Amino acid sequence: MSTIPHYLRLKPQGESAEAKEREYLIESKDDTQVKFVQTTNVNKFTRIFDECSQIDLYKGVLEELTQELFQDKDSVLFTLGPSNSGKSYSIYGNESNPGLTIYSLNDIFNKIESNLADFRYFKKHFGENFIVGSSASKEKTGEYGLSLSVFEIYNDRIRDLTLDPSKTQNQSLDIVTDNKDGKIKPNKLRQIFVTNLKEAKLVLHKSIKRRAVSPTNINEQSSRSHLFIYFNIHKVVGRLIKTSRLTIADLAGSERTKTAKTVGKEFKEGNYTNTSLTELGRILALMKSKRFDRSILRTSKLTRLLLTDLYGNLNQNRIKILLTLDPFSSISNIIHAVRYIQPVSKVTINSERNSLETITTEFPYQVSQLNEEVKVLREMNAKLEDEKSESEAKLLEFEAEIRREISEEFETKIKEIEVLHAGETNSLKESHENILNERLNLLSEDYESKLESKSAEFDLTKKNYEEKITAITEGTNITSEINQGLKKETDSLKLEREDLSNKYNSIKCEVDTLKRINEEIKQSVKHFEKKYLKKSKKVEELEEEVKILQEQIVSLKSSKKRKSDASLVYTEDGVKKNKTEETLPEFDDKENDFAVPFSPAMRMGKSSPSKHFKFSDEGFGISPVKKLNFEIASPIKKNPLMELNQDTSVTSPKKSPKKSSSSKSPSKSPKKKKLLARNIIDHDNLFEDE
Ligand SMILES: Nc1ncnc2c1ncn2[C@@H]1O[C@H](COP(=O)(O)OP(=O)(O)OP(=O)(O)O)[C@@H](O)[C@H]1O
């Protein structure tokens, strides 16, 4: 006979100066017993771990349970202890000091990694709550598989920690027996299939991070929930899947709320924790009693999940408890925590390990019988489930039927009541109608008299208005006459305005024409002025030439006189006579005054006058000077516009109508022809002038 294995781990003092100042609360101790200060009792443990490494703890506590997983044995290890005493450290550890779970996983994978089965077997068996990662391979032909489940009990609610917290805010899973593996567990709890240590560590790390923690006076990151980890080893046996489970539970700190100085939410959490731990202690104590009833486990979720396994496995040594204490903390917390473990130390169990193997070899018939029984029971269970759902459906139908019947019953009752009250209603209706009629009569009389007085008033008002309308109509007639007169006047004014505007337009046109003419005249005057200046220049040149000619004439005259003097003969009467006097005509200097039009070229001695004028001995019938005189005088006397036209015709030899008669002579040069034409014109003009 022995007790349930229960271990104590003592937290080391720590290196900080503050830690070193703290009092050591252990009076005496060895490998299995410890006595704390201020206490009289000696506390016994299966083994006490002081200043031990993580691996030593694993080997001393969990290694055995891990190995037994492969012998189809379920195991439970849970840690107890005040806050900050090292429960989480022992179970998970840290990067440099991995905890019990990591060593256990490492051992599991060492066994199964080369013997993994195709995950589809497990998926098919467990269904939607069996989660397979992308790294899982189908090609495996081994027999094992490992899945992890992580959940917490927080304020008596169960939450799956493998799910995102946003999806599990108000989650509270029920506890059920899973038909697939026959285990008690939270309903729809996810099982995460992992194929190597790295994956398994990741699942653990992620899930533990989601655990409810809050600061207490003792620990900044105090775990406020009971955390459960399931290592499910699945084994393919023919067409069956066998599952054995290792449960590791990290229970919330068992410190007294007074020491933890918690308030509000934390105080409530503390109460839940303490209640569940007290319940755990109570049930552990009861377990040794013959009066123990399995139904007592149902009192809390913690006891149901932990002690159902404990109860079943009690005699098989597959349950272990680890208490962690900090011997440098508070004695009251230590005593408080030890109190939970005391009942366990008193529970004696059969040291003979009645494993399944021994049972199978010793009682093969009974085992096969029991297996048959289990099979039948499972079938019955399935049938009962079907019946249950059928009954539920029937219940719903039945409920609907009852509702229908009740509503029909109510309807008939309502009708009966209506019939009962029909007579009463009619008499009431009549009396009400009478009262109403009387009131209506009174009201109508009153209204009629009021209506009469109002209609008289209306007639009077109507008459007044009619008179006013007549007066207004008369006034309207006068106004229309005035309007007509005004209209006529307006029309005539309109006509007048049209007339005036027409006149204005024509005057405007005239003014525009005059302006244009004026502009043309201005242009002509300008043109003429230019021409006049040109001609004046020409006149000056001609005058110059005339002067030269006159000088020549004078010299010619004097030479002529000399010649005539030389030919003079005295007549009988003493008068000097020219020898040729009879043949020569009388020559009046003034009358026959002429000028040879020398061009500037002639004056320069480049051309002789004889080239331009033909001096005939027969006489000078036409005087070019006359023409010159006319040309000088005419621009001043004539209309400038006429002058412009004449000038154009004269200066343009092609257009001149007079040119044709004189230019016909083929013997004459163009210059001579021009001069000849001018002489003819001059001749005509001379006659006109005369
Ligand atoms: N055996 C040990 N060796 C070294 N350090 C330890 C040991 N035990 C605990 N610690 C340290 O003490 C601190 C508190 O430990 P831990 O968080 O495990 O306490 P806890 O009991 O889980 O507290 P709570 O219940 O409040 O969550 C941690 O920093 C941890 O590293």
The ligand as a Gaussian input file, in Angstrom:
#p B3LYP/6-31G(d) Opt

LIG

0 1
 N       13.089000      26.337000      -9.912000
 C       13.258000      27.589000     -10.406000
 N       14.463000      27.995000     -10.808000
 C       14.638000      29.244000     -11.293000
 N       13.663000      30.171000     -11.411000
 C       12.428000      29.832000     -11.033000
 C       12.164000      28.533000     -10.503000
 N       10.863000      28.477000     -10.188000
 C       10.336000      29.677000     -10.517000
 N       11.265000      30.493000     -11.031000
 C       11.045000      31.895000     -11.486000
 O       10.092000      32.526000     -10.647000
 C        9.179000      33.296000     -11.388000
 C        7.761000      32.841000     -11.112000
 O        7.578000      31.535000     -11.572000
 P        6.278000      30.994000     -12.242000
 O        5.707000      31.978000     -13.167000
 O        6.531000      29.667000     -12.768000
 O        5.329000      30.951000     -11.012000
 P        3.836000      30.388000     -10.945000
 O        3.754000      29.526000      -9.746000
 O        3.445000      29.787000     -12.235000
 O        3.011000      31.715000     -10.679000
 P        1.463000      31.998000     -10.994000
 O        0.645000      30.997000     -10.315000
 O        1.216000      33.366000     -10.437000
 O        1.359000      31.956000     -12.490000
 C        9.578000      33.144000     -12.835000
 O       10.327000      34.277000     -13.203000
 C       10.423000      31.919000     -12.875000
 O       11.414000      31.986000     -13.885000

